[in-house]
Amino acid sequence: QVQLVESGGGLVQAGDSLRLSCAASGRTRSRYAMGWFRQAPGKEREFVGAISWSGSSTYYADSVTGRFTISRNNAINTVYLQMNSLKPEDTAVYFCATSTASPIAYGRGSDYDYWGQGTQVTVSS
């Protein structure tokens, strides 16, 4: 079992920045990719971005490319989502998730094994 805890969400204004963190604990010895997803009220969960185990590869949804950056520190089992130039449409609950799937489709939620409880991000206009 892997436990994931997100933090760093909050209420910000359009144009502001936030950095979300996702701390993993438990059986973290396996090499796992990490993904970020979000879900807005009344909408389907959507892929935000992902990072490979080594951190050498990152993938982003078109809607956040150029504004969001994912990084990870495997020494402390933590992944980050740096969100810049936030827009009201970025308002959602943000979830991190781990995947040991190989091969993996980074944008496919079913490829992820463990999920955090989510952290709310609200961007006011």
Salt bridges, closest charged atoms under 4 A:
GLU46 OE2 - ARG38 NE 2.52
ASP90 OD1 - ARG38 NH1 2.90
ASP90 OD2 - ARG67 NH1 2.73
ASP111 OD1 - ARG108 NE 3.14
